[in-house]
Amino acid sequence: MKTQMKLTSEPAASAAFKTGGFALPRKHLRFSLAAEADITALHSGLHLVAGVSELSGCGCYVDTPEPFSAGTEVRVCIRHAGSSCELLGRVIYTHQGWGMGVLFNDEADQPFDVLDEWLAELEHKERRGVKANRMVA
């Protein structure tokens, strides 16, 4: 089962995103990440290799000039720091020409332990000043 990371400090100004002029608070810490991923649309079998630039305990942002459409169910295999994590999810928004946001399915049999290790490492590096790009998703 997926563990939830707790916010340990007040979010920075970037911890909210603007929609229609209103700041909406995010629920999960997001971290900048440079990782490679294989993304496969489950129903059509379409496949692409892309980069993951942001990661949280509930999803990721996939950099690709040709994103799948919102609602597409996907399998995401992320490779980072010598290990990999394969998760099922759904595209929840797209930025045509830029990428797509993927929300991971919250199922007990998904390998969230690997994801949690990566997030703990990224948070530790940020606290040491290695990365200062934390956002809240």
C-alpha positions in Angstrom: 0.0 0.0 0.0 1.2 3.5 -0.8 2.6 5.5 2.1 1.8 9.2 2.3 4.7 11.7 2.7 3.9 14.4 5.2 4.6 18.0 4.6 7.2 19.0 7.2 7.3 22.8 6.4 5.1 25.4 4.9 5.0 25.3 1.1 6.8 28.0 -0.8 5.1 30.4 -3.1 5.4 27.8 -5.9 3.3 25.4 -3.8 0.1 26.6 -5.5 -0.7 26.8 -9.1 -2.9 29.4 -10.8 -6.2 28.5 -12.5 -8.6 31.2 -13.4 -6.8 33.7 -11.2 -7.2 31.6 -8.0 -4.4 29.7 -6.2 -5.2 26.1 -5.7 -3.3 24.3 -2.9 -1.7 20.9 -3.9 -1.8 17.9 -1.7 1.4 16.0 -2.4 5.0 17.1 -2.6 6.4 17.2 -6.1 10.1 17.0 -7.0 12.0 17.9 -10.1 13.5 14.7 -11.6 15.4 13.8 -14.7 14.4 10.2 -15.5 13.6 8.2 -18.6 10.2 6.4 -19.0 8.4 4.0 -21.3 4.7 4.9 -21.5 2.2 2.5 -23.1 -1.4 3.2 -23.7 -3.2 0.1 -22.3 -6.1 -0.1 -24.8 -4.3 0.9 -28.1 -0.8 -0.4 -27.3 0.7 2.8 -28.5 4.2 3.2 -26.9 6.5 6.1 -26.4 9.8 6.8 -24.7 9.9 10.1 -22.9 11.3 11.9 -19.9 9.8 12.4 -16.5 10.5 15.9 -15.2 8.3 15.9 -12.0 7.4 13.2 -9.6 5.1 12.9 -6.6 3.6 10.1 -4.6 0.4 10.3 -6.8 1.7 11.0 -10.3 4.3 12.4 -12.6 4.7 14.8 -15.5 5.9 13.2 -18.7 7.7 15.4 -21.2 6.7 14.5 -24.8 5.7 16.6 -27.8 2.8 14.2 -28.6 1.0 13.4 -25.4 -1.8 10.8 -25.2 -5.2 12.4 -24.7 -6.7 13.0 -21.3 -8.4 9.9 -19.9 -6.0 7.4 -21.6 -5.1 4.6 -19.2 -1.3 4.0 -19.3 1.5 1.8 -18.0 4.5 4.0 -16.9 7.9 2.4 -16.4 10.3 4.9 -14.9 14.0 4.3 -14.7 15.9 6.3 -12.1 19.1 5.9 -10.0 19.7 2.3 -11.2 16.3 1.0 -10.5 12.9 1.0 -12.2 9.3 1.3 -11.2 6.3 0.2 -13.3 2.9 1.8 -12.4 -0.5 2.0 -13.9 -2.2 5.3 -14.2 -4.3 7.7 -16.3 -3.5 10.8 -18.2 -5.3 13.6 -16.4 -4.2 16.6 -18.5 -2.1 17.4 -21.5 -0.1 20.4 -22.8 0.0 19.9 -26.5 3.6 20.0 -27.7 5.0 19.8 -24.2 3.7 16.8 -22.2 1.1 15.2 -20.0 0.2 14.7 -16.3 -0.3 11.2 -15.2 -2.1 10.2 -12.0 -1.1 6.8 -10.7 -3.8 4.3 -9.8 -4.0 3.8 -6.0 -3.9 0.0 -6.0 -2.3 -2.1 -3.3 -0.3 -4.3 -5.7 1.5 -1.4 -7.4 5.3 -1.1 -6.4 5.0 2.2 -4.4 7.9 1.1 -2.3 10.3 2.0 -5.1 8.5 5.3 -5.7 8.6 6.0 -1.9 12.4 5.4 -1.9 13.0 7.8 -4.7 10.8 10.4 -3.1 12.6 10.1 0.2 16.0 10.4 -1.6 14.8 13.5 -3.5 13.4 15.1 -0.3 16.7 14.3 1.6 18.8 15.9 -1.2 16.5 19.0 -1.2 17.0 19.3 2.6 20.7 19.2 2.1 20.4 22.0 -0.5 21.1 19.8 -3.5 17.7 20.5 -5.1 15.6 23.5 -4.3 12.8 22.8 -6.8 10.1 21.3 -4.5 6.5 21.9 -5.5 3.4 20.5 -4.1 1.1 18.4 -6.3 
